[in-house]
Amino acid sequence: MPDFCGIALKHPVINASGTFDAIAAHRVYGNQLLDDFPFSAFVSKTITPEPRAGNEPQRIWETPAGMINSIGLPNKGLAGFLAEDLPQLAQLPVPLIVSVMATNREDFGRLVEEVGRRDEVAAIELNVSCPNVHSGLIVGEQPDETEGLLEALRPRTGKPLIVKLTPNVAAPAEVAVAAERGGADAISLINTLKASAIDPATGRPGIAAGHGGLSGPAVRPVAIAQVRAVAAVVGSPVVGMGGISSGADALEFIGAGASLVAVGTENFRDPRAGSRVAGEIAGALRADRSGAPIGNIA
Amino acid sequence: MTAPFGRRRCRVSESRDSGGYRLFSLLDPDGPEPLPGQFYMLATEGHWQQSGERPFLPRAISVAETGPAAAGVRLDFLIESIGPGTDRLCELEPGEGVWVNGPLGNSFSAPRQLAPGAAGAILVGGGIGIAPLALLRRSFAAKNIPTRVLLGFRDAAHSGGLDDLFSCCEVRLASDDGHAGHHGYVTDLLAAMLEGDDAGSAAVYACGPPQMLETVGAMCVEAEVACEFAMESPMACGYGACFGCAVPKPGGGYLRLCVDGPVVRPDQVEPAHA
């Protein structure tokens, strides 16, 4: 049973923020969802200080072995989340991790403090990397900014702080070390890779915002390299994600140094992907590997 | 009835051409019978990502017909080949496996639920949009709700399979090329019907291209006739997770078409997106 920042988890598979809406899924699937919850902890969609409607469509675009999204963080804002969503998420049979994002340290601090004081919340993930929002400064691209943000937030809560890194930097390990120095308890990566596609029918970008974030199996080798680089230099646990669709994929991340893994885009294709990946990890760890090929061009 | 949680594998029992479309049947041993307007997320078990690239995401497809099978229910889907996912679904052969998630989304209302004075229904379908109206027509027939059916097609190739889904009822046709029925749009037929004395006693149910839905919505608002659409929007998951299928609401903000639709009233969506 994995221990993550003092939180006991039944297995090492959680969800990537923004890829599973447990409240909507409960509406669709009823209590089957609670009886067979796919993740060992649930990460909420990112909460911002004020409500956001999200970006103008078109928001998603299918790509080779993946997709681009530019959703724009639609959410009810802090007050709406605490009043309407948190009571429902508290009914889930697993620990709750709340993802938060703000465009300045004071708002970020208010989010962390108000979310962190709720008993229903086990940990807080800081979205310092979402590339979809035209918010100006992207903190997670700068080690100094990231360290400064963590120093400002650390005193505001006793709950574990997980920093979700952006992959759209030359050296994510430097940002991870800075986050840890500032007081982060864990690092999660990768967020989506900045990407675009041109609609052949119009000659214009297929995503209304012009670009978005790439996810799915296409990004997995990039994510593995970044998880390896980060896990090699931080002492904190690492949550690895990026194109995981099977237990074999998850084991690559664990081999690269991740303590936990998160399933994201695969949830769209298979609502029970989390349970399936967890089962495949357990099965693979028991399997006999004699007779395995040398290399993978087998 | 909620959908079984997760995706499940169903077998293709039949697949054939239906005019310009492909009609195939799945045997679903586990799922409930879907309601008219509901949809499924479908991906073939084999050769999805055929070229190693696309299709990647499952495709949201309305159920066109259903009925009891030896074990479970039969699900019929009408597909138009317009991209890598629908191309692959059109290639399905009996015995192949399909990953199925559903039934998802809401369903059409009865006329009296939309307007107390509405006793009958007018169904308006354009092209591949006829699919959810087939099941709706049969469900209204079972409830003795008088139903008139107006369908529009581009050309003879596309209307050729009409009898597969609408064999036992009278259909008024419109065709862009004039090969059958009214030479023009199906909305012309609706306009004539809404001018009749009994227009107020009907509710309109429409599915088809966005321009068609926009016209139908405007006509129904003008004639003060209750109306519902089954809409389409790019969708990755079908169960509220991806937020990709956002459709603008008139007062600002967005609907998620998968969980708030796919059946909506014209006043729930911005006209430009209906």
Interface residues (C-beta under 8 A of the other chain):
Chain A: G18 T19 F20 D21 I23 A24 A25 R27 V28 Y29 G30 Q32 L33 D36 A53 G54 E56 P57 Q58 R59 I60 W61 E62 T63 P64 A65 G66 M67 N69 I71 P74 G216 T265 N267 F268 R269 D270 P271 R272 S275
Chain B: T2 A3 P4 F5 G6 R7 A43 Q49 G52 E53 R54 P55 F56 L57 P58 W99 N101 L104 S233 P234 M235 A236 C237 Y239 G240 A241 C242 F243 G244 A246 V247 P248 G252 G253 Y254 R256 V259 H273
